[in-house]
């Protein structure tokens, strides 16, 4: 286990576990597996009275408020069905913090940092879809903002197994600590009364 500690002030931050995203096939874990593990983490964090942050991506119907820079890859594309940007029912609970983003990462252009700092958070545990996009972008920004970052590697997935593995094996160890849901839950139980 590479995890060392769960700070007294740790928040769970779950990225893009919403209706339109969990309907897309992912590897190496299915969206259902990711949501199930994220739910386990969320219930444990709530039981320890630690914040659960549910981050969702949304945009205007024509994506006019999305990041404007030119890219070689095609854009967001198409019309999403009504409710595509709603957090899945399995995760939503009263009292959770919901952050809406318009970019890959959850910090830029949102109040995530404010929500965490006003609660005195020093660490975040991250999971969600997709590993190489929303999760990695948020992990990079969290590290740059001075948070201790823990990544729940089996509570995240991507559309491409190679890019998922690259993030988990090459990028995440440079941004924080990695572990499985079970390892994080075990450490949480040991370090929290």
N, C-alpha and C positions, 0 to 999 in steps of 0.2 A: 504494500500500500504506500503510495507516494504522498498521501495527504498527511499533514502535520497537525492541523488544528482547525476548529471552527471558532472564530472570534465570538465574543459575547454579543457583539452587534453585527450579525450576519443576516442578509436578506437573500431570498430565493428570487431569481429573475428568470422568467420563462419567456422565450422568444417565439412569436408568431404561431402559437398553437391555437389556430383559429380555423373556422369551417372551410374556407377556401384553400388553405395550405395543407391541412391534414388529409385532404382528399387526393393529394398527389403522391404517387408511389415513392418510397424512400428506401435507402439501404444504409448501413447494414441492419438497421432496425426499422420495422414498419411504423407508420404513424400511430397505430393503435398501441404498440409497445412503448413508444416515446410518451404518449399521453398517459398511459398507465403508470410509468415510472415517475413522470412529472407529478402526477396526482399523489403518489406515495410521498414524494418529497414535500409537496405543498401541505399535505395533512400533518406531517411531522413538524414542519416549520410553524404552522398554525398552533399545534399543540404546545410548542415551546414559546408561543407568543412572539414569533419572529415574523417580519413582513414577507408577504408573498406579492411579487410584482408580476402582473400579466401584461406583456408587451404585445401589441397588435400593430400590424401595418395596415394602413388605409390610404385612400387617395380619392381625389375628386373623380367623378365618372370618366372624365376625359384624361385623367392623369396629369392635368395641368399643374398640379402642385408637387409632382415628383421631382427628384433631382434632375436638373436641366442639362447636365453635361453630355457631350457627344460620346457614344460608345460604339464599338464594333458589333457587339451583340445586339440582337433586336430588343426592343423595349419591353415594357410590361405586357403590352398587347391585350387585345380583346376586351370584351365587356365581361366583368365578373358578375355572377348572379347576386341577387339581393341577399344580404347577410353574410357574404363571403368573409367579411372582416371582423366577424364576431367571435370572441374567444369561445372555445368549445365548452359545452355545458358541464362536462366532467371536472373542469377546473374552476369555474366561477363560483366564488363565495362572497357573501357580504363582508366588507372590511378589507378585502384585497385592494391593492393599488393597481389601477389600469392606466397604462401609458400608451398613447397612440403616436406612432412614428410614421414618417414619410420617406425614410431612407433605410438602408440596410441596417445600420447600427441604431441602438436605442438611446444613445446619449445626445447626438447632434439634433438640435431643433425640438427637443422635448424637455419636460421637467423631471426626468429621471434622476439626474444628479441632485437636484433640489430635494426631491422626495427622499432620497437616501441620506443626504447630509442632514436634513432637518430631524431625522430620526437617529442620527449619530452612527450610521452604518460605516463599518470599516472593511467589510468583506462582502462579496456576493458569490452565490452559487448559481451557475448558469446551465441552462438546458434549452432545447427547442429545435426548431427546423427553420432554416437549413444550417448545418454545421459550418460550412465554408462562407456563408453570407451573413445572415443576421446574428448568429451566435459568435462567429469569429470577429465580426466588426464590433460588436458590443464588448467582447472580451478585450480587444485591443484598446478601446476607449476607456474601459474600466481600469485597466492597467495604467494608462496614461493619466487618469484622474486620481491615481494613488490608492485604489482599492486593492485588497487582497482578492485574487480571483481563484475560484475553484470551479472546475468544469466537470459536470456529470456526464461522462462519455457514453453511457448507455441510455441517457435521456435526451439524446440528440441524434439526428440523422440528416442525410443529404440525398440528392437525386443521383449522385455519382459516388461510388464507394472509394475510388482513388482520391478524390478531393476531400472526402470525409476523413480518410486515413491520414492524408497530408496535414490537415488541420490538427487532428488529435495527436499525431506523433511528432510533427515538426514545429508547429506554431504554438500550440497551447502550452507545452512545457516552458516556453520562453515568456509566457504571459502569466502563468500561475501554476496551480497544482491540479492534477487530474485524478479522477477516481470514479468508481461505479456508484450507482444509486445506493446499493447495499453498503459500500464502504463509507459513503457520506452519512447515511442514516446511523451506522454504527458509531462513527466519530461524534455525530451530533448527540447521540444518547450518552456517550461517555463524558462529553464536555459541558453538557447542559443539565442542570439539576431537574 
